[in-house]
Amino acid sequence: MKSLLRMAGKLLRLYGKVQTEDTILKDALLNFNLPRVVTDDKSIFDTMCEDLFPTLKCFYTPDKEMLETSRKVILDPKYIKEFDLKYRDENDFITKITQIAEILEVRHCMFVIGPAGSGKSAVIKTLVATLNMMGQPTRAE
């Protein structure tokens, strides 16, 4: 609950003048929990949120600097060669990087789980490279 309220507080500071608190709470609920929902259950989660907030539309957009920097990193030939990067869909890959960065803003730690070859290590390595390019220190090993 505390992490959800932190996310809502961040969004309130960003969008408080153009959105209602209800809309900000729905955005926080979606953007904080959606990255942790498995793909098969996303439609169920979306339906639950629509049932809870039937009249509210979300306006949240991810950090543009993070998106642009992530795109630069994954298109850099040096980076592709160094990490043997093989992503299937560039936009989904960048979305996952942004989602993990947002989770780490409000949580101390997290697990990235999935089957072998699903891109777990590639996402983490790309996030570290993105944060370093943005001038944010990391403790990646």
N, C-alpha and C positions, 0 to 999 in steps of 0.2 A: 504494500500500500504506500509506504514511504517513497519508494522509487517511482511509482506512478504519479504521486503528488509532485515529486521533483521534476518529472517530465512535463507535467501540467504547468508548473511554475515557469519553466523555461519557455514554453509556448506562450504563456500569458505575457511574459516580458517581451517576446517577439511580436505577438499579434494581438495584444490586449486592446488596442485601440480600434481594431477592425473586426474583431470577433467577440461573440458572447462567451461567458465562462462555460456554458453548457457545450458549446461547439469546441472550445479548447479542451475540455475534459474528454469529449469523444475522440478528438485527435490524439490526445495523449494515450488513451486506452488502446486505440488502433495501432499507433506507431510504437508503443512500448511492447505490446503483446504479439502483434502480427509476425515479427521476425522469429518468434519462438514457437509458432504454430506450424506443424508439418503441412506440407503441400496439400495432402488429401483432405485436411480439415479446415483449410482456409475458407471455403465457401460456407461451412457451418459457422465459423467464427464471424464472418461478415454478416450472415443472417441474424445471429444473436445481437450484434451491435446495432443493426437496423431495427430490431425489435425493441431494444432499449432506448434508442434515439431515433424514432421514425421520421421526424421532421427536420433533422439537422443534417447539413451538408458539410463535409470536411474541406478545408482550404489549405491544409498543411503542405508545405513543400520542403524537401530535404535541403540541407546545407549546399548551396550552389558551389562554393569554393571546394568542398569535399568532392562533389560530383566531377567538377572540371579537373581537379588534380588527379583523382583516381583514373579518369580517362587518359590523361597525359602519361601516367605511370604504365598503364596496361598497353599503351600503343608505342612505348619506348622500346626499340629493338634490343637495346642492352638489357633491359629488364626481362623481356620475353625470353632471351637466351639464358640469362642467369638463373631464372626460376623455372624454366621449361613450362611456361604458362600456356595452358590449353583450355580456354573457356569456350562454352557453347554459345551463350548469348551475352554479348557485351553489356547490354542494359540491365539484365538480371544480375549479372556479376557485380556491377557497380552498385546496384540497389542493395545487394547483400552487404557489401563493404560499408555503405552508409548506415545500414541498419545496425551492424555490429558496433560501429563507432558511437551511434546514439545510445545503444544499450550500455556501453562502457562509460558513458558520461554520467549515468545514474547508478551504476552497479560497480562493485569492486572487482568482480570476477564473473566469468561465465564459461560454459562449455560449448564447444562447437562439435556437434555430432552428426554423423551421416555415414553412409557406406564408403568403402574404399573407392578412391577415384572420383568422389563427388565434388572436390574442389575446396575442401576445408583448409588445407595448408595454403593453397593459392590465395584464398580470400584473406587469411591472416597476414601472409607475407605482403600482399598488396596493400592492406590497411597500414602496416608498418611503414612501407615505402611511401605511401601517400602522406601519412602524418609527418614523416621526416622531411618530405618535400615541402610541406606546409610550415616547417620550422618548429614542430612540436616534438619534444624528445620522447623516445620510447625505450623500453628495456627489453627489446626483443633479443632472443638468443639464437 
